[in-house]
Amino acid sequence: MADNTVTQTGYITYTVTVPGYYTLRFVASGRSGNVWFNWSESFTDQSGQASTGDVRHGTVYGPTGNLTGTAYIPDAGSTALGVPVDDTVGTAIITQTSLETILDEAIAEVSAVPAANAGLRQKLNWLFALARNKITQTATTQTLRNDSDSDDVATASVGDDGTTFTRNKWAS
């Protein structure tokens, strides 16, 4: 057996934990000339427990209360009518009034060409700008101006080979 000597009073604790499953703790403590060892371990069987992602956020559960749910569950009022949510079904209904409110909401003037995967609102706003705003053209460039005609929104190169006129993609 090796001779272990501690030259000053103190202790060292080392703990390994796999949350919800296993804890192992090793403690070495003592004073000059003496060393004491303490070993402890615990195991918690989690079989049959719901995944934390399937339990409402903040809910503490598990056989020892060592698990906490992480799922965010919307309330019934913001879930479509009849769609299962939590222990009930959604109650949200789009009425004519709510639809009119959404459609009447002001939209900022377009300031750039929308991306190909942009939302419908941005794409409709782009089409509106093309239909309403001033467009200028030189022999090589077509330009969409903003509503106040104080700045360019986008440009597109143009060309004509005598047979086919071409306007390329708009770019901001």
C-alpha positions in Angstrom: 0.0 0.0 0.0 1.4 3.4 -1.0 2.1 6.0 1.6 -0.2 9.1 0.9 0.7 12.3 2.7 -1.3 15.6 2.7 0.9 18.5 3.6 -1.8 20.9 4.5 -5.4 20.6 5.8 -8.0 20.7 3.0 -10.1 18.6 0.8 -10.7 17.9 -2.9 -14.1 17.0 -4.3 -14.7 15.6 -7.8 -18.2 15.0 -9.0 -19.4 13.5 -12.4 -23.1 13.9 -13.1 -25.2 12.8 -16.1 -28.4 14.8 -15.3 -31.2 12.6 -14.4 -29.3 9.4 -14.6 -26.1 9.1 -12.6 -24.0 11.0 -10.0 -20.5 9.9 -8.9 -18.7 11.8 -6.2 -15.1 11.2 -4.9 -13.8 13.2 -2.0 -10.3 13.2 -0.6 -9.8 15.2 2.6 -7.4 15.3 5.5 -4.6 17.1 7.3 -0.9 16.6 7.5 -0.1 12.9 7.7 -3.7 11.6 7.2 -5.9 11.2 4.2 -9.6 10.1 4.2 -11.4 9.0 1.2 -15.2 9.1 0.6 -16.9 7.6 -2.4 -20.6 7.9 -3.1 -22.7 7.2 -6.2 -26.4 7.3 -7.0 -28.4 6.1 -10.0 -31.8 7.2 -11.0 -33.8 5.1 -13.5 -35.4 7.4 -16.0 -37.1 4.7 -18.1 -40.7 5.5 -18.9 -40.2 9.2 -18.4 -41.3 11.7 -21.0 -38.6 13.5 -22.9 -38.0 17.1 -21.6 -39.0 18.3 -25.1 -42.5 16.8 -24.6 -43.2 18.5 -21.3 -44.4 22.1 -20.8 -41.5 24.6 -20.2 -40.6 25.0 -16.6 -42.5 21.9 -15.4 -40.4 19.9 -12.9 -40.9 16.1 -13.1 -39.2 12.8 -12.8 -38.9 10.3 -10.0 -36.6 12.7 -8.0 -37.8 16.0 -9.5 -34.6 16.2 -11.5 -36.1 16.9 -15.0 -37.5 20.1 -16.3 -39.7 20.4 -19.4 -38.6 22.6 -22.3 -41.7 22.6 -24.6 -43.4 25.9 -25.3 -47.1 25.2 -25.7 -49.2 28.0 -27.4 -52.4 29.0 -25.7 -55.7 27.9 -27.3 -56.6 31.4 -28.4 -53.6 31.6 -30.7 -54.1 28.1 -32.2 -56.4 27.5 -35.2 -59.9 26.4 -34.3 -60.1 22.6 -33.7 -56.4 22.0 -33.7 -55.3 19.9 -30.7 -53.2 21.9 -28.2 -52.4 20.9 -24.7 -55.5 19.3 -23.1 -58.0 21.2 -25.4 -58.3 22.4 -29.0 -57.5 25.8 -30.6 -60.1 28.5 -30.6 -58.6 31.1 -32.9 -60.8 32.1 -35.8 -60.0 34.6 -38.6 -63.1 36.8 -38.9 -63.8 39.3 -41.6 -63.0 42.1 -39.2 -59.6 40.5 -38.3 -58.8 39.9 -41.9 -59.7 43.5 -42.9 -57.4 44.7 -40.0 -54.5 42.7 -41.4 -55.1 43.8 -45.0 -55.5 47.4 -44.0 -52.2 47.5 -42.1 -49.8 50.0 -43.5 -46.7 48.7 -45.3 -43.5 50.6 -45.6 -42.4 51.6 -49.1 -40.3 49.0 -50.9 -36.6 49.9 -50.7 -35.0 46.9 -52.4 -35.8 44.0 -54.7 -37.4 41.3 -52.5 -35.6 37.9 -52.3 -37.0 35.0 -54.3 -38.1 33.4 -51.0 -39.6 36.6 -49.5 -43.1 36.7 -48.0 -46.2 37.5 -50.0 -46.4 40.9 -48.4 -43.0 42.0 -49.7 -43.7 40.5 -53.2 -47.1 42.4 -53.5 -45.4 45.6 -52.3 -42.8 45.2 -55.1 -45.5 44.7 -57.7 -47.3 47.8 -56.4 -44.0 49.9 -56.7 -43.5 48.6 -60.3 -47.1 49.6 -61.2 -47.1 53.0 -59.4 -43.6 54.5 -59.3 -41.7 56.2 -62.0 -39.5 54.1 -64.2 -36.7 55.6 -66.3 -34.7 54.0 -69.1 -31.5 54.6 -71.0 -30.1 52.5 -73.8 -28.6 50.1 -71.2 -30.4 50.5 -67.9 -34.0 50.6 -66.6 -34.4 52.2 -63.2 -37.3 52.0 -60.6 -37.5 55.2 -58.6 -39.0 55.6 -55.1 -42.3 57.2 -54.4 -40.9 60.7 -53.9 -38.6 60.3 -57.0 -35.6 61.1 -54.8 -33.7 57.8 -55.0 -33.4 54.7 -57.0 -35.0 51.5 -55.6 -33.6 49.1 -58.2 -32.0 48.9 -61.7 -32.0 46.3 -64.4 -29.8 46.2 -67.5 -31.5 46.2 -70.8 -30.4 45.4 -74.3 -31.7 45.0 -77.9 -30.0 43.0 -80.5 -32.4 44.2 -83.3 -34.6 41.1 -82.9 -35.1 40.7 -79.2 -35.4 43.3 -76.4 -34.2 41.9 -73.0 -34.6 43.3 -69.5 -32.5 41.4 -67.0 -33.3 40.8 -63.4 -33.8 43.8 -61.1 -31.0 44.4 -58.6 -30.8 46.8 -55.7 
